[in-house]
């Protein structure tokens, strides 16, 4: 996972997979951000249009992303683990 900005300085999160034997070699990379600015509090703040994922853990059938929004707030977002049974 990594954070970066586009040419409009809107920050988002993507993923990249490196070769284990040669970490300078990129095996795959997301074409689009997997996590981006959506909520009003992410669009405004000390620095506008920022989400910056700092931590990720798996909890059951979900990934929890801990992130900063607008360089002012802290949030957590959940994503279903692909292939895992849905929570009821």
FIDO-528198 format. One record per residue: residue number from 1; residue in one letter; z, x, y of N, C-alpha, C in turn. Coordinates in Angstrom, 2 decimals. Layout:
BEGIN
     k   r      n_c3      n_c1      n_c2     ca_c3     ca_c1     ca_c2      c_c3      c_c1      c_c2
   NUM   A         Z         X         Y         Z         X         Y         Z         X         Y
...
// end
This chain:
BEGIN
     k   r      n_c3      n_c1      n_c2     ca_c3     ca_c1     ca_c2      c_c3      c_c1      c_c2
     1   X      0.00      0.85     -1.16      0.00      0.00      0.00      0.00      0.90      1.23
     2   X     -0.71      0.44      2.24     -0.72      1.17      3.50     -0.94      0.19      4.65
     3   X     -0.55      0.61      5.84     -0.69     -0.19      7.04     -1.70      0.49      7.96
     4   X     -2.49     -0.30      8.63     -3.46      0.25      9.56     -3.91     -0.80     10.55
     5   X     -4.66     -0.35     11.55     -5.14     -1.24     12.60     -6.66     -1.26     12.62
     6   X     -7.19     -2.41     13.06     -8.64     -2.49     13.23     -9.01     -2.03     14.63
     7   X    -10.26     -2.21     15.02    -10.71     -1.73     16.33    -10.18     -2.57     17.50
     8   X     -9.47     -3.67     17.18     -8.82     -4.49     18.22     -7.31     -4.26     18.25
     9   X     -6.84     -3.23     17.52     -5.41     -2.90     17.42     -4.58     -4.03     16.80
    10   X     -5.16     -4.74     15.84     -4.43     -5.74     15.05     -4.07     -5.06     13.74
    11   X     -2.76     -4.95     13.47     -2.28     -4.26     12.28     -2.23     -5.18     11.07
    12   X     -2.52     -4.63      9.90     -2.50     -5.36      8.65     -2.20     -4.38      7.52
    13   X     -2.04     -4.92      6.30     -1.70     -4.11      5.14     -2.81     -4.20      4.11
    14   X     -3.15     -3.08      3.51     -4.13     -3.02      2.45     -3.56     -2.26      1.26
    15   X     -4.39     -2.07      0.24     -3.96     -1.28     -0.91     -5.04     -0.28     -1.26
    16   X     -4.61      0.81     -1.86     -5.52      1.85     -2.33     -4.97      2.41     -3.64
    17   X     -5.85      2.77     -4.56     -5.46      3.33     -5.85     -6.04      4.75     -5.94
    18   X     -5.15      5.74     -6.11     -5.55      7.13     -6.20     -5.56      7.60     -7.65
    19   X     -6.37      8.58     -7.94     -6.43      9.20     -9.27     -5.12      9.95     -9.52
    20   X     -4.49      9.71    -10.67     -3.22     10.36    -11.01     -3.37     11.87    -11.13
    21   X     -4.47     12.32    -11.71     -4.69     13.76    -11.89     -5.13     14.45    -10.60
    22   X     -5.81     13.72     -9.73     -6.30     14.29     -8.47     -6.06     13.27     -7.36
    23   X     -4.86     13.29     -6.74     -4.52     12.28     -5.74     -5.38     12.31     -4.47
    24   X     -6.29     13.28     -4.36     -7.22     13.25     -3.23     -8.41     12.34     -3.52
    25   X     -8.53     11.87     -4.76     -9.64     11.03     -5.17     -9.23      9.55     -5.15
    26   X     -9.96      8.74     -4.39     -9.73      7.31     -4.30    -10.50      6.62     -5.41
    27   X     -9.79      5.85     -6.25    -10.43      5.10     -7.34    -10.87      3.71     -6.90
    28   X    -10.07      3.07     -6.06    -10.38      1.72     -5.58     -9.58      1.47     -4.31
    29   X    -10.11      0.54     -3.50     -9.46      0.21     -2.23     -9.81     -1.23     -1.87
    30   X     -8.86     -1.94     -1.26     -9.12     -3.32     -0.86    -10.18     -3.36      0.24
    31   X    -11.08     -4.34      0.12    -12.12     -4.53      1.14    -11.57     -5.21      2.39
    32   X    -10.57     -6.08      2.16     -9.96     -6.84      3.24     -8.45     -6.64      3.17
    33   X     -7.75     -6.84      4.28     -6.28     -6.77      4.23     -5.71     -7.78      3.24
    34   X     -4.62     -7.39      2.58     -3.94     -8.30      1.68     -2.80     -9.03      2.38
    35   X     -2.45     -8.56      3.57     -1.37     -9.15      4.34     -1.68     -8.90      5.81
    36   X     -1.68     -9.96      6.62     -2.04     -9.79      8.02     -1.25    -10.68      8.94
    37   X     -1.51    -10.54     10.21     -0.84    -11.30     11.26     -1.21    -12.77     11.13
    38   X     -0.19    -13.63     11.08     -0.41    -15.07     10.94      0.53    -15.88     11.84
    39   X      1.81    -15.56     11.77      2.83    -16.33     12.49      2.88    -15.94     13.97
    40   X      3.33    -16.88     14.80      3.43    -16.61     16.24      4.32    -15.41     16.54
    41   X      5.43    -15.26     15.79      6.34    -14.15     16.05      5.77    -12.81     15.61
    42   X      4.69    -12.82     14.84      3.98    -11.59     14.50      2.93    -11.26     15.56
    43   X      2.45    -12.32     16.23      1.43    -12.15     17.27      2.03    -11.70     18.59
    44   X      3.31    -12.00     18.82      3.99    -11.63     20.07      5.16    -10.72     19.72
    45   X      5.72    -10.10     20.72      6.87     -9.22     20.49      6.73     -7.96     21.30
    46   X      7.48     -6.96     20.93      7.44     -5.69     21.64      6.03     -5.10     21.60
    47   X      5.39     -5.19     20.43      3.98     -4.81     20.26      3.31     -6.00     19.59
    48   X      2.31     -6.60     20.23      1.68     -7.79     19.65      0.75     -7.48     18.48
    49   X      0.55     -8.48     17.64     -0.41     -8.43     16.53     -0.10     -7.33     15.51
    50   X      1.15     -7.31     15.07      1.58     -6.28     14.13      2.33     -6.89     12.96
    51   X      1.89     -6.59     11.75      2.71     -6.70     10.55      2.65     -5.32      9.90
    52   X      3.80     -4.86      9.45      3.91     -3.51      8.94      4.83     -3.54      7.72
    53   X      4.24     -3.60      6.52      5.02     -3.67      5.30      5.73     -2.33      5.06
    54   X      7.03     -2.40      4.83      7.85     -1.20      4.61      8.42     -1.13      3.21
    55   X      8.46     -2.26      2.51      9.03     -2.25      1.17      8.46     -3.39      0.35
    56   X      8.43     -3.18     -0.96      7.91     -4.19     -1.86      8.68     -4.10     -3.17
    57   X      9.17     -5.23     -3.66      9.84     -5.26     -4.95      9.31     -6.44     -5.76
    58   X      9.42     -6.33     -7.06      9.07     -7.45     -7.92     10.37     -8.17     -8.28
    59   X     10.36     -9.47     -8.09     11.50    -10.30     -8.45     10.96    -11.44     -9.31
    60   X     11.15    -11.31    -10.61     10.61    -12.32    -11.52      9.09    -12.33    -11.47
    61   X      8.52    -13.49    -11.18      7.07    -13.66    -11.13      6.49    -13.52     -9.73
    62   X      7.25    -12.91     -8.82      6.79    -12.75     -7.44      7.00    -11.33     -6.94
    63   X      6.11    -10.92     -6.04      6.32     -9.71     -5.26      6.93    -10.13     -3.94
    64   X      7.94     -9.42     -3.49      8.52     -9.65     -2.17      8.13     -8.49     -1.27
    65   X      7.52     -8.82     -0.14      7.09     -7.83      0.85      8.05     -7.90      2.04
    66   X      8.74     -6.82      2.31      9.63     -6.74      3.46      8.86     -6.03      4.57
    67   X      8.82     -6.68      5.74      7.94     -6.16      6.79      8.48     -6.42      8.19
    68   X      7.95     -5.66      9.13      8.22     -5.88     10.54      7.10     -6.69     11.13
    69   X      7.43     -7.55     12.09      6.44     -8.36     12.78      6.58     -8.22     14.28
    70   X      5.49     -7.92     14.95      5.52     -7.78     16.41      6.40     -6.64     16.88
    71   X      6.72     -5.71     16.00      7.64     -4.59     16.29      8.95     -5.08     16.91
    72   X      9.33     -6.32     16.53     10.56     -6.90     17.06     11.38     -7.61     15.99
    73   X     10.71     -8.14     14.96     11.37     -8.96     13.96     11.20     -8.37     12.57
    74   X     12.04     -8.83     11.65     11.95     -8.43     10.24     11.72     -9.69      9.42
    75   X     10.81     -9.61      8.47     10.51    -10.77      7.64     10.35    -10.38      6.18
    76   X     10.27    -11.39      5.35      9.97    -11.20      3.93      8.95    -12.26      3.54
    77   X      7.95    -11.84      2.78      6.92    -12.75      2.28      6.84    -12.60      0.77
    78   X      6.51    -13.68      0.08      6.42    -13.67     -1.37      4.99    -13.93     -1.79
    79   X      4.59    -13.24     -2.86      3.27    -13.45     -3.47      3.45    -13.55     -4.97
    80   X      2.77    -14.49     -5.58      2.82    -14.68     -7.03      2.20    -13.48     -7.73
    81   X      2.82    -13.02     -8.81      2.28    -11.93     -9.63      1.10    -12.46    -10.42
    82   X     -0.05    -11.87    -10.26     -1.28    -12.31    -10.94     -1.05    -12.28    -12.46
    83   X     -1.37    -13.36    -13.12     -1.24    -13.44    -14.57      0.12    -13.88    -15.06
    84   X      1.11    -13.98    -14.17      2.45    -14.41    -14.56      2.54    -15.93    -14.45
    85   X      3.40    -16.54    -15.28      3.56    -18.00    -15.17      4.13    -18.38    -13.80
    86   X      3.69    -19.49    -13.26      4.17    -19.95    -11.95      5.63    -20.41    -12.06
    87   X      6.35    -20.24    -10.97      7.72    -20.74    -10.91      7.70    -22.24    -10.79
    88   X      8.66    -22.89    -11.37      8.74    -24.36    -11.26      9.91    -24.78    -10.44
// end
